[in-house]
Amino acid sequence: MSNLTRAHHELFQRCPDERFATLSELQEHCQQERNFSNDCWHLPQSLDPCAVDDRVTVQLGDDGAFLMND
């Protein structure tokens, strides 16, 4: 029962652009996300972690530095 209650609260905490009226709308959104996504893969040897202020960034080859959540 606690999982259902938690799911109910999570649903109504989301902003309108994260809600879908039907399952088909959600499916269409996921398909669009998949179509416009890019895979970015680098050799593990090319990863260079760096501490910047209170954050950790990762330098990925020539692509630049990224935060851990990018």
Backbone torsions as a table, in degrees:
resi	resn	phi	psi	omega
1	MET	NA	-35.2	-178.8
2	SER	-65.1	-31.3	177.5
3	ASN	-65.9	-40.1	178.8
4	LEU	-66.2	-41.3	178.9
5	THR	-63.3	-44.5	178.9
6	ARG	-63.2	-42.0	178.6
7	ALA	-63.3	-40.2	178.5
8	HIS	-61.2	-45.6	179.7
9	HIS	-66.3	-39.5	178.4
10	GLU	-62.0	-41.2	-178.8
11	LEU	-59.0	-45.1	-174.4
12	PHE	-87.0	-1.2	172.3
13	GLN	-88.0	-14.5	-176.5
14	ARG	-76.5	147.3	177.9
15	CYS	-77.5	163.2	-174.4
16	PRO	-55.8	-31.5	-178.9
17	ASP	-76.4	-2.6	176.2
18	GLU	-108.0	9.3	-178.8
19	ARG	-112.5	147.7	179.7
20	PHE	-133.2	134.6	-176.3
21	ALA	-73.5	-31.5	-178.3
22	THR	-134.4	162.5	177.6
23	LEU	-65.6	-34.3	179.5
24	SER	-67.3	-34.4	175.0
25	GLU	-63.6	-42.7	177.6
26	LEU	-62.8	-43.5	179.5
27	GLN	-62.4	-42.7	178.4
28	GLU	-63.0	-42.5	177.8
29	HIS	-61.0	-45.4	179.7
30	CYS	-63.0	-38.9	178.3
31	GLN	-64.9	-41.0	177.6
32	GLN	-64.2	-42.0	177.0
33	GLU	-59.6	-42.5	179.6
34	ARG	-65.2	-42.7	-178.0
35	ASN	-64.7	-33.0	-176.1
36	PHE	-100.2	7.8	179.6
37	SER	-86.9	158.6	177.9
38	ASN	-125.9	137.5	171.5
39	ASP	-87.7	132.9	179.7
40	CYS	-129.4	104.4	-175.8
41	TRP	-118.4	136.8	177.9
42	HIS	-130.4	151.5	174.2
43	LEU	-61.5	140.5	178.7
44	PRO	-55.7	-30.6	-179.9
45	GLN	-67.8	-20.0	-178.0
46	SER	-90.3	-1.9	178.3
47	LEU	-82.3	129.5	-179.0
48	ASP	-129.9	94.9	-180.0
49	PRO	-70.7	140.8	-179.9
50	CYS	-137.2	143.3	173.7
51	ALA	-94.4	123.3	178.6
52	VAL	-126.1	114.0	-174.1
53	ASP	54.0	-119.3	-179.6
54	ASP	-105.9	20.5	-178.5
55	ARG	-123.1	155.9	174.3
56	VAL	-106.8	127.9	174.6
57	THR	-116.3	162.4	178.2
58	VAL	-127.2	121.7	174.8
59	GLN	-83.0	124.4	-177.9
60	LEU	-113.5	91.6	178.4
61	GLY	52.9	-128.2	179.2
62	ASP	-93.5	3.6	-177.1
63	ASP	-80.6	-11.7	179.0
64	GLY	103.9	-171.6	-178.0
65	ALA	-97.9	141.6	-179.5
66	PHE	-128.4	146.0	171.9
67	LEU	-74.7	162.2	-177.0
68	MET	-64.4	-19.0	-179.4
69	ASN	-97.7	4.4	179.8
70	ASP	-78.7	NA	NA
